Amino acid sequence: MDINGKRVVVTGAAGGIGKALAEAFKNEGAAFVLIADIDGKKASITADELGFKSMQIDVGKENEIESLISFMNQEVGGVDIFCSNAGIGGVPGFFEVKTEDWQDIWDVNVMGHIHAAKHVLPQMIKRGSGYLVNTASAAGLLTQIGSAPYSVTKAGALSLAEWLKITYGDKGIGVSCLCPQAVETAMTAQGAGTAGVDGMISAEECAASVIMAIKEEKFLITPHEAVLEYIKRKASDYDRWISGMQRLQKKFEDFYSKALNRSQENSS
């Protein structure tokens, strides 16, 4: 899809990947970019910097997505590209994750994409063109060591994007799914953990990969090239791949055990 002159929505756009996407869309000649984020103040600052408008929104609430789409329809006549980028890391682990923690991350990382697609697709299908970009994670392809909720919800986001592409791809609807490993954002400010095994890229590099994918109408966006090789290994021998991930899990456990011991020693 040609981005020039398009009307764009980016959620989670106050900073990180979302802000980099908004800047990239502006540089590509987008006619309008709505900076949507749960942090209304930061969203407003980013919008002012880029010369666009902002909206405070919780993507996990369907009525707020409906209001966003209505605003776009009234303000610029619709949406051409919807980047469903908002996401949270949630509570890591498994046994320590409460039911309400699962619901919180599910509402944002999965239902946020569902609400967006449900309410923006009808106008796109009607006019025979439109583009959805869902931000998932390499964790959706390969799992996330140390965090069951993040792994499960990112796999869900990827699965939804696949279904949307299969179902509406021949009706003029482009769909891409962004699956990076570690990116320099607030979420990785305290360290990338095992997601940083292949290095951390900038949000701008990540956004550039998205722009290229939209232009080429490419489904899977993997800014870290190693991810594609990992997918091949997983598909060719699932049990061997799991064994390898179990070894990575052991390294993760050893690392955090030593870090905890050092922390306890320093505080005593």
Backbone bond lengths (Angstrom), bond angles and torsions (degrees), N, CA, C in turn:
res aa  C-N    CA-C-N  psi(-1)  N-CA   C-N-CA  omega(-1)  CA-C   N-CA-C  phi
1 M - - - 1.471 - - 1.528 110.02 -
2 D 1.303 115.78 139.09 1.457 121.93 174.94 1.525 108.06 -79.97
3 I 1.326 117.76 122.84 1.468 122.44 -175.11 1.526 112.55 -80.44
4 N 1.283 117.12 -24.86 1.465 121.34 -176.98 1.540 111.33 -55.94
5 G 1.329 115.52 126.87 1.460 120.90 177.83 1.515 115.37 81.16
6 K 1.316 117.69 2.68 1.467 120.77 -176.21 1.527 112.40 -84.05
7 R 1.345 114.36 155.48 1.464 123.35 177.29 1.526 107.68 -100.00
8 V 1.340 115.57 122.26 1.465 120.51 -168.11 1.525 111.91 -125.58
9 V 1.326 115.14 143.03 1.464 122.19 170.43 1.523 107.51 -118.00
10 V 1.328 116.22 133.70 1.467 120.89 172.90 1.518 107.98 -127.73
11 T 1.329 117.43 119.16 1.462 120.43 175.28 1.532 108.88 -91.78
12 G 1.315 115.17 157.90 1.463 119.05 -174.86 1.516 110.49 62.05
13 A 1.335 116.13 37.61 1.473 121.32 -168.54 1.524 114.59 -99.95
14 A 1.328 118.09 4.14 1.461 119.48 -178.90 1.524 112.06 -70.39
15 G 1.324 116.75 -25.06 1.461 121.02 -179.01 1.511 111.02 -160.73
16 G 1.325 116.23 -176.22 1.451 121.81 175.24 1.513 114.89 58.77
17 I 1.322 116.10 -140.10 1.462 121.76 -178.25 1.524 110.91 -60.11
18 G 1.339 116.51 -40.82 1.462 120.32 -177.98 1.514 112.74 -61.15
19 K 1.322 116.80 -45.17 1.464 120.01 178.94 1.526 110.52 -64.80
20 A 1.334 115.99 -41.59 1.471 119.89 178.48 1.523 110.74 -62.37
21 L 1.332 116.90 -37.20 1.469 120.62 176.71 1.526 110.78 -64.17
22 A 1.325 116.22 -44.98 1.464 119.67 -179.73 1.532 111.11 -60.56
23 E 1.323 116.22 -42.29 1.471 120.65 178.25 1.530 110.59 -63.75
24 A 1.337 115.59 -41.05 1.467 120.10 -179.35 1.530 111.13 -65.36
25 F 1.341 116.36 -40.64 1.465 119.88 177.88 1.528 110.95 -63.35
26 K 1.326 115.94 -40.02 1.466 119.34 177.68 1.528 110.18 -61.32
27 N 1.327 116.03 -44.98 1.466 120.64 -178.67 1.527 112.12 -65.57
28 E 1.336 116.16 -24.17 1.468 120.61 178.95 1.524 112.24 -88.40
29 G 1.334 116.80 1.64 1.456 120.00 175.40 1.515 115.98 91.04
30 A 1.336 117.99 19.95 1.464 119.86 177.16 1.526 109.53 -58.90
31 A 1.309 116.94 140.71 1.463 121.13 -177.51 1.520 111.73 -72.99
32 F 1.339 116.32 -33.22 1.463 120.80 -176.30 1.521 108.42 -156.30
33 V 1.327 116.12 136.58 1.464 120.97 175.32 1.521 108.15 -130.77
34 L 1.326 116.68 121.09 1.458 120.99 176.76 1.525 108.75 -89.63
35 I 1.327 115.74 122.98 1.462 122.14 179.03 1.524 107.70 -90.97
36 A 1.325 116.44 101.32 1.462 121.25 -176.58 1.530 110.06 -108.95
37 D 1.335 116.25 133.98 1.463 119.37 -178.25 1.523 109.27 -162.95
38 I 1.312 116.05 154.12 1.471 120.21 177.94 1.526 110.39 -69.72
39 D 1.324 116.74 -24.27 1.463 122.14 176.05 1.531 108.23 -92.19
40 G 1.316 115.62 92.67 1.458 120.80 -175.00 1.516 113.93 -61.64
41 K 1.334 116.85 -37.16 1.460 120.37 -178.49 1.525 111.57 -65.25
42 K 1.324 116.16 -47.89 1.463 119.81 179.61 1.532 111.22 -67.22
43 A 1.326 115.95 -35.55 1.467 119.85 177.83 1.525 110.19 -62.00
44 S 1.333 116.36 -41.00 1.455 121.30 179.58 1.527 111.50 -64.49
45 I 1.333 116.21 -39.70 1.465 120.93 178.96 1.531 110.01 -63.97
46 T 1.329 116.14 -45.70 1.467 120.46 179.34 1.522 111.04 -63.08
47 A 1.333 116.17 -42.66 1.474 120.32 179.50 1.528 110.94 -61.74
48 D 1.319 116.40 -40.77 1.472 120.29 178.69 1.525 110.93 -63.85
49 E 1.325 116.01 -39.65 1.470 120.58 179.48 1.523 111.22 -62.05
50 L 1.338 116.04 -37.83 1.462 120.64 -173.98 1.536 113.45 -95.75
51 G 1.328 115.91 -10.53 1.456 118.79 179.66 1.517 113.58 81.44
52 F 1.339 116.71 28.79 1.461 121.04 178.68 1.529 109.98 -121.81
53 K 1.307 117.68 -168.77 1.463 122.04 178.84 1.526 109.98 -110.48
54 S 1.331 114.75 161.42 1.463 119.95 -177.72 1.523 110.66 -127.24
55 M 1.317 114.75 164.25 1.459 121.31 175.52 1.522 108.64 -149.63
56 Q 1.316 116.20 133.41 1.462 120.65 174.05 1.520 108.05 -82.54
57 I 1.326 115.47 128.92 1.461 118.75 -175.81 1.524 111.83 -153.02
58 D 1.315 115.09 141.25 1.465 122.69 170.86 1.519 105.76 -102.94
59 V 1.335 117.69 107.66 1.468 120.71 -173.98 1.520 112.96 -66.30
60 G 1.337 116.71 -16.02 1.456 120.02 178.58 1.513 113.32 -76.83
61 K 1.346 116.43 -8.17 1.466 121.16 -179.91 1.524 109.21 -106.52
62 E 1.315 115.55 113.98 1.465 121.24 -174.00 1.521 112.50 -59.13
63 N 1.321 117.69 -38.88 1.468 119.68 -177.84 1.536 111.48 -64.52
64 E 1.342 117.00 -28.56 1.465 119.70 179.33 1.534 110.85 -75.58
65 I 1.326 116.48 -33.81 1.476 119.75 173.63 1.524 109.62 -65.57
66 E 1.327 116.87 -41.41 1.466 120.59 177.94 1.528 110.54 -60.19
67 S 1.327 116.02 -41.23 1.468 120.18 179.44 1.526 110.73 -65.55
68 L 1.322 116.67 -37.85 1.464 121.02 178.77 1.534 110.56 -62.89
69 I 1.333 115.87 -45.92 1.473 119.90 179.88 1.532 110.37 -63.56
70 S 1.328 116.26 -40.27 1.470 120.22 178.30 1.523 110.65 -62.63
71 F 1.333 116.50 -40.81 1.463 120.46 178.00 1.522 110.93 -60.65
72 M 1.335 116.50 -45.18 1.467 120.77 179.89 1.517 111.35 -63.94
73 N 1.314 116.69 -39.46 1.470 120.26 178.77 1.524 111.13 -62.91
74 Q 1.330 116.45 -41.05 1.460 120.77 -178.32 1.532 111.60 -77.04
75 E 1.332 116.24 -37.06 1.462 120.60 -174.12 1.523 112.43 -77.40
76 V 1.360 116.84 -46.96 1.472 119.93 -174.40 1.524 113.45 -131.37
77 G 1.328 117.02 8.19 1.455 119.98 175.16 1.512 116.52 85.72
78 G 1.339 117.99 10.22 1.459 119.99 176.49 1.514 113.47 140.53
79 V 1.336 114.63 -170.91 1.466 122.23 -178.55 1.528 108.75 -129.32
80 D 1.328 115.58 128.75 1.464 120.53 175.68 1.527 112.13 -96.69
81 I 1.335 115.22 -39.56 1.470 120.93 -178.40 1.522 108.35 -131.51
82 F 1.327 116.51 125.87 1.467 120.53 177.94 1.526 107.94 -118.68
83 C 1.332 115.27 113.47 1.468 121.24 177.23 1.523 108.70 -97.99
84 S 1.313 115.33 101.55 1.460 121.57 179.00 1.531 106.93 -85.58
85 N 1.333 114.46 86.90 1.457 120.96 -168.76 1.525 114.24 -107.00
86 A 1.327 117.85 -18.72 1.461 120.78 -176.43 1.526 110.97 -61.44
87 G 1.322 115.63 139.03 1.453 120.37 178.38 1.515 109.92 -164.18
88 I 1.336 116.58 160.67 1.456 121.25 177.71 1.524 109.98 -130.83
89 G 1.329 115.46 157.06 1.461 120.64 178.24 1.512 112.28 -80.28
90 G 1.328 115.68 -29.02 1.452 120.33 178.79 1.517 113.37 70.09
91 V 1.312 115.19 -169.73 1.467 122.15 179.44 1.525 108.72 -87.14
92 P 1.333 117.97 123.86 1.469 120.18 -178.42 1.528 111.97 -76.15
93 G 1.327 114.64 172.60 1.463 120.31 178.37 1.513 112.21 91.45
94 F 1.328 115.62 -155.61 1.465 121.71 178.55 1.530 111.11 -144.19
95 F 1.335 116.94 -62.23 1.464 119.52 -177.30 1.524 112.16 -65.71
96 E 1.338 116.56 -30.50 1.461 120.38 -178.53 1.524 113.23 -82.80
97 V 1.333 117.15 -4.37 1.470 120.88 -177.90 1.529 109.84 -86.59
98 K 1.318 116.11 118.63 1.456 121.18 -179.33 1.529 110.89 -79.62
99 T 1.318 115.94 162.56 1.462 120.68 179.98 1.521 111.60 -57.91
100 E 1.330 116.35 -40.56 1.459 119.63 179.81 1.536 111.75 -67.62
101 D 1.348 116.53 -28.66 1.465 120.51 175.66 1.525 110.22 -67.29
102 W 1.336 115.39 -41.88 1.466 119.71 176.28 1.523 110.42 -60.65
103 Q 1.322 116.62 -42.19 1.470 120.05 -178.24 1.520 111.17 -65.72
104 D 1.342 116.54 -40.04 1.465 120.81 -179.34 1.523 111.46 -60.43
105 I 1.328 116.83 -49.08 1.463 119.74 -176.89 1.529 110.71 -73.11
106 W 1.322 117.36 -31.67 1.466 120.61 176.74 1.531 110.87 -65.53
107 D 1.323 115.58 -42.23 1.465 119.82 -179.05 1.530 111.91 -60.77
108 V 1.324 117.10 -40.11 1.463 120.43 -177.68 1.523 111.85 -83.96
109 N 1.338 116.88 -52.88 1.464 121.08 -170.91 1.527 114.61 -77.07
110 V 1.317 117.64 -18.72 1.472 120.30 178.79 1.533 111.27 -120.25
111 M 1.326 116.74 -57.17 1.462 119.03 -176.35 1.528 111.97 -64.58
112 G 1.326 117.61 -29.13 1.462 119.64 176.62 1.519 111.95 -57.86
113 H 1.340 116.42 -41.15 1.463 121.39 177.55 1.533 110.88 -69.98
114 I 1.315 115.44 -39.26 1.474 120.24 -179.10 1.535 110.53 -65.00
115 H 1.335 116.32 -47.19 1.468 119.87 179.23 1.526 110.83 -59.05
116 A 1.333 116.30 -44.37 1.470 120.03 -178.33 1.525 111.18 -61.20
117 A 1.331 116.31 -50.07 1.459 120.20 -178.23 1.531 111.33 -63.21
118 K 1.318 116.28 -42.37 1.465 121.09 -177.78 1.527 111.93 -59.77
119 H 1.323 116.53 -36.98 1.462 119.13 -173.04 1.523 115.03 -100.60
120 V 1.325 118.03 -15.45 1.470 118.47 178.16 1.531 112.30 -101.94
121 L 1.334 116.72 -25.01 1.467 119.32 -177.55 1.528 114.74 -62.43
122 P 1.341 119.96 -39.22 1.473 118.34 -177.29 1.527 113.62 -53.41
123 Q 1.318 118.63 -45.17 1.468 119.73 -179.81 1.527 111.13 -68.86
124 M 1.326 117.48 -34.62 1.465 120.83 178.60 1.524 111.11 -66.72
125 I 1.319 115.75 -44.44 1.469 120.36 179.50 1.533 110.05 -64.08
126 K 1.328 116.24 -39.88 1.464 120.74 -179.21 1.527 111.91 -60.58
127 R 1.330 116.54 -40.99 1.468 118.42 -178.64 1.531 112.52 -92.91
128 G 1.340 116.40 -3.61 1.463 120.62 174.98 1.509 115.21 77.79
129 S 1.335 117.58 19.67 1.464 120.60 177.62 1.521 110.76 -159.82
130 G 1.319 115.51 148.67 1.461 121.77 179.45 1.516 109.27 164.37
131 Y 1.325 116.20 164.00 1.463 119.27 -177.46 1.525 110.26 -143.08
132 L 1.327 115.33 133.74 1.462 122.73 176.00 1.522 109.08 -115.30
133 V 1.326 115.88 131.62 1.465 120.85 172.58 1.521 107.16 -121.17
134 N 1.329 116.68 117.63 1.458 121.30 178.37 1.524 109.36 -105.98
135 T 1.316 116.61 124.80 1.455 119.84 175.82 1.524 108.96 -86.62
136 A 1.323 115.62 114.46 1.463 121.18 174.55 1.530 106.47 -108.95
137 S 1.320 117.10 -117.99 1.462 121.87 -179.38 1.509 108.03 -179.05
138 A 1.327 116.07 159.10 1.463 119.17 171.77 1.528 109.66 -60.36
139 A 1.329 116.06 -22.69 1.470 120.42 176.49 1.521 111.30 -62.37
140 G 1.327 117.17 -27.68 1.455 120.44 177.55 1.511 112.93 -71.43
141 L 1.328 115.59 -22.82 1.463 121.79 177.82 1.522 112.28 -94.38
142 L 1.345 115.71 -32.70 1.472 120.05 -166.59 1.520 114.53 -127.87
143 T 1.290 119.59 -2.61 1.467 129.28 -175.80 1.530 110.43 80.07
144 Q 1.324 115.32 165.72 1.473 122.22 179.21 1.520 108.48 -121.17
145 I 1.316 116.68 111.32 1.457 120.79 177.93 1.528 109.05 -57.74
146 G 1.321 116.26 128.82 1.463 120.66 175.17 1.504 116.75 90.13
147 S 1.338 118.99 -3.38 1.468 119.72 -178.10 1.521 111.74 -146.67
148 A 1.317 115.55 100.59 1.469 120.40 177.70 1.528 112.01 -65.53
149 P 1.345 119.58 -46.20 1.472 119.40 -178.03 1.525 113.23 -60.30
150 Y 1.329 117.30 -42.42 1.455 120.11 -179.08 1.527 110.32 -65.20
151 S 1.334 116.47 -43.25 1.466 120.85 179.81 1.524 111.33 -60.36
152 V 1.312 115.78 -49.30 1.461 121.20 -175.51 1.526 111.72 -65.11
153 T 1.333 116.93 -45.15 1.468 119.20 -176.56 1.528 112.41 -71.48
154 K 1.326 116.96 -34.51 1.466 118.60 178.57 1.530 110.67 -72.18
155 A 1.327 117.24 -32.30 1.467 120.03 173.75 1.526 109.60 -65.80
156 G 1.325 116.01 -37.66 1.457 120.45 177.12 1.520 112.59 -64.08
157 A 1.330 115.71 -41.32 1.474 120.26 178.89 1.526 110.93 -63.33
158 L 1.323 116.57 -40.93 1.463 121.63 178.28 1.531 110.60 -65.51
159 S 1.311 116.56 -44.65 1.465 120.86 -179.16 1.524 111.08 -61.74
160 L 1.327 116.80 -41.01 1.465 120.49 177.31 1.524 110.81 -61.64
161 A 1.326 116.80 -45.15 1.465 120.38 -179.63 1.526 110.88 -60.87
162 E 1.327 116.39 -40.94 1.472 120.04 177.28 1.524 110.15 -60.03
163 W 1.331 115.55 -46.79 1.474 119.82 -178.09 1.527 110.78 -62.12
164 L 1.314 116.65 -42.24 1.464 120.19 179.81 1.525 111.36 -62.60
165 K 1.330 116.24 -41.84 1.466 120.30 179.63 1.527 110.99 -65.84
166 I 1.318 116.51 -42.56 1.464 120.99 179.69 1.528 110.98 -65.14
167 T 1.308 116.61 -40.93 1.458 121.94 -173.65 1.527 113.43 -79.88
168 Y 1.337 117.10 -38.36 1.471 119.85 -173.26 1.531 114.34 -119.19
169 G 1.317 116.83 1.53 1.457 120.18 -178.15 1.513 114.73 -61.42
170 D 1.328 117.09 -29.82 1.467 119.83 179.50 1.531 111.90 -92.56
171 K 1.339 116.12 12.16 1.460 121.40 178.05 1.530 110.76 -113.54
172 G 1.324 115.53 22.27 1.457 120.49 177.68 1.518 115.07 87.84
173 I 1.334 116.56 8.33 1.460 120.68 -176.87 1.534 110.44 -101.98
174 G 1.326 115.90 120.26 1.453 120.64 174.85 1.516 109.71 -88.56
175 V 1.318 116.58 142.90 1.471 121.24 178.22 1.514 108.85 -138.24
176 S 1.325 116.38 130.03 1.460 121.82 173.54 1.515 108.72 -129.22
177 C 1.328 115.64 148.35 1.460 120.58 178.03 1.520 108.64 -124.76
178 L 1.323 115.98 120.61 1.460 122.81 -177.78 1.529 109.93 -88.02
179 C 1.345 115.87 120.91 1.466 120.83 -177.24 1.529 111.66 -130.14
180 P 1.334 116.87 71.57 1.464 119.46 179.22 1.518 112.15 -84.43
181 Q 1.325 116.03 164.45 1.455 120.29 165.69 1.534 105.98 -88.07
182 A 1.306 118.70 -131.48 1.463 120.62 -174.12 1.527 112.34 -73.58
183 V 1.333 115.36 131.37 1.460 123.02 177.21 1.526 107.86 -126.39
184 E 1.322 116.43 143.21 1.465 121.07 -178.59 1.527 110.18 -71.23
185 T 1.335 115.93 94.24 1.463 122.26 179.10 1.526 108.12 -140.42
186 A 1.323 116.17 179.47 1.465 120.91 177.56 1.527 110.68 -61.04
187 M 1.339 116.76 -31.06 1.459 120.91 -177.95 1.526 112.47 -66.41
188 T 1.338 116.69 -27.04 1.466 120.48 -178.94 1.527 112.44 -108.61
189 A 1.330 116.61 13.24 1.469 121.04 -176.24 1.522 112.21 -61.84
190 Q 1.327 117.20 -29.67 1.466 121.08 179.73 1.524 112.34 -94.62
191 G 1.320 116.52 10.66 1.461 120.72 -179.44 1.517 110.92 119.82
192 A 1.325 115.57 147.35 1.464 120.39 -176.14 1.525 113.24 -91.69
193 G 1.334 117.44 -11.07 1.453 119.95 -177.57 1.519 111.25 62.49
194 T 1.323 116.54 -146.64 1.462 120.07 -178.91 1.524 112.55 -68.16
195 A 1.346 117.30 -18.66 1.469 120.06 178.50 1.521 111.11 -65.92
196 G 1.338 116.49 -18.70 1.456 120.52 -178.78 1.511 113.97 -93.43
197 V 1.333 116.94 13.92 1.466 120.76 -176.32 1.532 112.32 -59.93
198 D 1.325 117.42 -30.77 1.465 121.50 179.62 1.526 112.44 -106.23
199 G 1.338 115.24 21.66 1.453 119.74 177.47 1.515 112.70 92.50
200 M 1.321 115.11 160.06 1.459 121.38 -179.94 1.529 109.32 -109.62
201 I 1.330 115.49 132.29 1.460 119.79 179.12 1.525 109.78 -104.26
202 S 1.320 116.59 164.80 1.459 120.71 178.44 1.530 110.17 -79.83
203 A 1.329 115.13 159.50 1.460 120.36 176.70 1.523 110.40 -62.80
204 E 1.333 116.04 -32.27 1.464 120.50 179.97 1.531 111.41 -67.20
205 E 1.338 116.70 -39.04 1.468 120.34 176.51 1.524 110.25 -63.54
206 C 1.315 115.51 -40.68 1.460 121.24 179.01 1.527 110.55 -62.63
207 A 1.325 115.94 -45.61 1.465 120.94 -179.99 1.520 111.61 -63.01
208 A 1.323 116.89 -37.74 1.463 120.83 178.96 1.526 110.90 -61.91
209 S 1.338 116.42 -36.32 1.466 120.68 177.69 1.527 110.90 -65.49
210 V 1.324 116.09 -36.66 1.461 120.81 178.97 1.526 110.90 -67.27
211 I 1.325 116.24 -45.39 1.467 120.33 179.43 1.531 110.50 -58.28
212 M 1.320 116.50 -44.25 1.461 120.61 -179.90 1.528 110.85 -63.07
213 A 1.349 115.98 -41.21 1.467 120.31 -179.06 1.526 111.54 -64.81
214 I 1.330 116.54 -39.71 1.466 119.86 178.83 1.528 110.18 -64.01
215 K 1.309 116.41 -43.52 1.468 120.01 -179.56 1.528 110.99 -63.28
216 E 1.333 115.98 -36.91 1.466 120.88 -177.72 1.523 112.07 -92.90
217 E 1.352 116.46 -4.99 1.468 123.05 -175.78 1.527 110.70 52.57
218 K 1.312 114.62 50.91 1.458 123.43 179.69 1.525 109.02 -96.54
219 F 1.329 117.31 134.10 1.461 120.05 -174.86 1.528 112.89 -73.34
220 L 1.317 117.97 -61.49 1.463 121.39 -172.01 1.523 111.20 -89.66
221 I 1.342 115.72 123.20 1.464 121.57 178.97 1.529 108.43 -109.80
222 T 1.320 117.46 112.60 1.457 122.88 179.68 1.525 109.14 -124.26
223 P 1.330 117.31 87.20 1.467 120.46 -178.36 1.523 113.58 -57.63
224 H 1.336 116.73 -29.04 1.460 121.13 174.26 1.532 107.56 -91.27
225 E 1.329 116.28 112.12 1.463 120.87 -174.51 1.533 112.86 -61.24
226 A 1.325 117.21 -28.99 1.464 120.71 -177.79 1.523 112.12 -61.77
227 V 1.339 116.89 -26.41 1.464 120.59 -177.96 1.523 111.53 -59.82
228 L 1.321 117.43 -39.13 1.468 120.50 179.34 1.519 111.57 -62.42
229 E 1.320 116.32 -38.01 1.468 120.19 177.79 1.518 110.73 -67.28
230 Y 1.335 116.64 -39.40 1.466 120.38 178.25 1.529 111.02 -63.41
231 I 1.335 116.21 -38.41 1.469 119.78 178.75 1.525 110.49 -63.14
232 K 1.322 116.48 -41.76 1.465 120.89 178.76 1.526 111.02 -61.64
233 R 1.321 116.11 -43.45 1.462 120.30 179.03 1.527 110.68 -63.61
234 K 1.305 115.98 -41.55 1.463 120.84 179.40 1.526 110.90 -61.80
235 A 1.330 115.81 -44.94 1.466 120.42 -177.80 1.523 112.48 -69.85
236 S 1.336 117.07 -34.78 1.463 119.89 -175.53 1.527 113.19 -77.08
237 D 1.340 117.27 -31.01 1.464 120.58 -179.98 1.530 108.45 -154.09
238 Y 1.322 115.17 89.12 1.467 120.63 -173.34 1.531 111.92 -60.44
239 D 1.341 116.66 -44.29 1.461 119.81 -177.14 1.528 111.80 -65.48
240 R 1.324 116.46 -38.12 1.459 119.80 177.32 1.523 110.32 -66.23
241 W 1.322 116.23 -39.40 1.464 120.24 178.05 1.523 110.49 -62.10
242 I 1.331 116.95 -44.57 1.466 120.44 179.23 1.523 110.72 -62.07
243 S 1.318 117.17 -39.20 1.466 120.60 177.45 1.527 110.80 -60.44
244 G 1.319 115.59 -41.64 1.459 120.23 177.93 1.519 111.54 -64.31
245 M 1.326 116.48 -40.40 1.460 120.71 178.84 1.532 111.26 -68.46
246 Q 1.321 116.47 -31.61 1.461 119.64 176.10 1.527 111.32 -66.14
247 R 1.327 116.20 -35.87 1.468 119.60 175.53 1.525 110.58 -65.88
248 L 1.344 116.29 -38.61 1.462 120.14 176.95 1.525 110.23 -66.10
249 Q 1.310 116.67 -37.24 1.470 121.96 176.99 1.528 110.43 -61.05
250 K 1.321 116.27 -41.95 1.477 120.97 179.55 1.530 109.98 -63.76
251 K 1.330 117.31 -42.29 1.471 120.81 177.71 1.523 110.23 -62.15
252 F 1.338 115.83 -39.54 1.458 121.49 178.71 1.527 110.32 -62.09
253 E 1.329 116.23 -45.15 1.463 120.69 -179.78 1.524 111.13 -64.44
254 D 1.331 116.27 -43.08 1.471 120.36 179.92 1.527 111.15 -63.96
255 F 1.323 116.41 -43.13 1.461 121.20 -178.52 1.527 111.20 -61.52
256 Y 1.329 116.68 -47.70 1.453 119.81 -176.87 1.520 112.45 -73.88
257 S 1.321 116.49 -27.36 1.464 119.98 175.30 1.530 110.22 -66.37
258 K 1.337 116.19 -43.75 1.466 120.53 178.29 1.523 110.82 -66.80
259 A 1.340 116.48 -39.81 1.463 120.54 179.45 1.522 110.93 -63.98
260 L 1.331 116.63 -38.81 1.465 121.11 179.17 1.523 110.41 -67.17
261 N 1.319 116.67 -41.37 1.463 120.83 179.05 1.527 111.01 -62.84
262 R 1.351 116.33 -42.45 1.469 120.05 178.55 1.524 110.80 -63.29
263 S 1.331 115.83 -39.69 1.455 120.43 -179.93 1.521 111.19 -64.14
264 Q 1.333 116.00 -40.84 1.463 120.98 -179.71 1.525 110.91 -68.29
265 E 1.344 115.61 -38.12 1.461 119.96 178.86 1.527 111.23 -65.79
266 N 1.336 116.73 -39.82 1.461 121.28 -178.72 1.523 112.36 -70.00
267 S 1.328 116.11 -28.24 1.463 119.94 -178.11 1.523 112.78 -87.91
268 S 1.343 115.96 -10.67 1.480 119.26 -178.53 1.516 112.22 -90.65
